Amino acid sequence: MMKLFVVLVSVFMACVCPTLALDSLSQEFRNYAWVDVGAGAIASSSISGISIAASASHLSSVGLLTLRFVGGGPAGNAGAAVFASNDEEYVEEIGALYGRALRTDFLFASASIGLGAVWGNDHHGNPYNRFTTIGLPMEIDAFIHFFPVVGIGGKYVVDLNNRSNFSSILLCLRIGMLRYVKHPS
C-alpha cells in the first residue's frame, strides 16, 4: 500500500507542477489550494456506518486536481474501521481526481472523477474477507467560503469498483487559499 500511495502522490505532483508553470504565464487566473477534512455517513453493498475523508486540492486555469482519502465502517467500529486496526468490516480508498469548478468570491462548487485504490474487509460469503482493487472515484461538492482561508460545505463521494462500491455524504471544513483579498494600494 505504501508503494501505491507514493505513486499516487508522485502522479498528483507531476500534474500540479506543470499547472503552476502554465498559470504563471497568465496573470488573469489565480491559483487556489486547500485541504478538506470531513465526516459523515457511508453506504456500500456490505457496510453502512460512519466515514471520514481528507483531501488536498489545487485549482488552476487547467482544472481542479485532488488527492483524497475516504474510509468508513460500521458505526460501532468507526475508529477501528477507518484505521483498519482489526478484522472488522471496513472500506478505504486513496484516489487522484481531475475536475472542473465554478466559483465566486463566497461560493464554490465542483465535480471530479479519477482513479484510485480501494481496499478493505467485507462479508461476501466469507467473514472478514480482505480485498484490494482499482476504483473509479467521483465527487461533487459545494462550499461557502466565509473568510479568505476558511470554508464549510458538503461532499458526495462515490467509488465504483468490482468489489465494494460505496458512497458517502460528508460535512467538511476547508482550509487554504480560497479567495484573494484586495489590499488598498
N, C-alpha and C positions, 0 to 999 in steps of 0.2 A: 504494500500500500504506500509506503514512503516513496518508492520509486515513481509510482503513478502521480503522487502529489507533486513531486519535483518536476515531472514532465508537464503537468498542468500549469504550474506556476511559471515555468520557462516559456510555454506557449503563450500564456497571458502577457508576460513581459515582452515577448517578441512582437506581440500585436500592439501593445501600448506605446512602446518606444517610437516606432515609425509614425504613429498618430501625433505624438508630441512634436516630432520634427516637422511634419506636414503643417500642423497648426501654427508653428512659429512663423511660417511663411505668410499666413493670413492673419491679419490683425482684427478681422471682422468677427471671428468666433473665438470665444474664450474657452479654456479647458476647465472642467469641473471634476472633482474627485471626492469620494466619500466612502464611508463604511456604514453598513446597516447591521443591526442586531435585532432579533425579534423572537417572539414566542407565540404559539398558537395551537391549533388542532391539526392532526394528521389522520388521513384515512387511506387504507390500501386494501388489497384483497385479503390480507391476513391480520392487519393491525389497525386499530383505531385508538387514538390517545392524544398525547401531548407531543409537540415538536418544537425544536429551536432551530434558528438559522442565523448565519453570519455571512456577509458578503462584502467584497471590495469592488468598487465600480469607478470607471473613468469615462466621462462623456466629452467627446470632441466633435469636430465637424465630420469626421469619418463615421461616427456612430457611438453606441454605448457598448463598452466591454465590461463584463462582470465575471468575477471568480467567486463562487458561492459554495457554502456547506449547508446542508439540511439534514437533520437527523430527528428521529422520533420513535416512540414506542408506547406501550400501554400506560395509561395514566398512573397506575400504581407503581410502575417501574421506571418512571421518567428519567431519573438520574442514571440508573444502570443502562437503560435502553439507549440513551443518547451517547453515552461514552463507552458502550459495548464492553462493560467490565465483567459480564457474566453471560450465561446462556439463555437469557430471556429473549423474547421476540423483539426485534428492532429493525429499522432500515435507515441507512445513511447514504448520502450522496455528496460527491465533490464534482462540480461542473464548471465549465468555461462557456460563457454565453455571449452572443452578439445581438444587439437590438437597436431599436430606434426610440427616440424620446421626444416628447412635447413638453416645453417648459415655459413658464412665465417667471416673473420675479418671485412669486409666492407659491405657485403650484407646479407640480411635476407629475408626469405620467409616462410609462414606458411599457414596451413589450419586447421580450427577448427569447431566443432559442439557441441551443448549443449542443454540446457533447459532454458526457460525464461518466463517472464510475459510480456504481451502486453496489452496496454490499449490506449484508445483514443476516438475520435468522428468521425463518418462517416455519409454518407447520403444514407444508404440503404433503401430508401423509406420514411424515417422519418428524417427531418432535425435535425442535432445536436444529433444524436443517440449515446449515450455513451456506451462503451463496455470494458470489461476486459476478457482476455483469456490466455491460455497457448500457448507458441510458441516454435518452433524449430529453434533457431538462428544458423546461419552458417556464416563464414567469411573466405576470403583468403586475404593475404596481401603481399606486397613486399616493402622493405625499403632499403635505403642506409644509412649506419652509417659513416658519415664524421668524427666524433670525438668519443671518447670513451663514451660520455654521451649524444650525440645528434644525431638524425637521422631524415630523411624525407622520406615519401613514400605514397603509396596509399592503400586503402582497398576497397574491395567489400563485403558488408554485406547484408545478406538476413534473413528474418524471415518468416517461413511458419506457418500459424495458421488458425483457422477456421473462422476468421472474416475479417482480413485485411492484407493479405500477402503484404510484402513490400521488396524493395531492395534499396540500396543506394551505391553510389560511392563517396568516400571521399578522400581528400588530407589531410594528417596527419603529425603532428610533434610528434616525440618520444623523451622522456627524461628519462634517468635512466642508470643503469649499462648495457651497450650494448656490451662492449668488455673489456678485461683486457689489461692493458699496462704493458709490461715487463720492470721492472726497473733494471738498471745495478747493479750487486752485488759487 
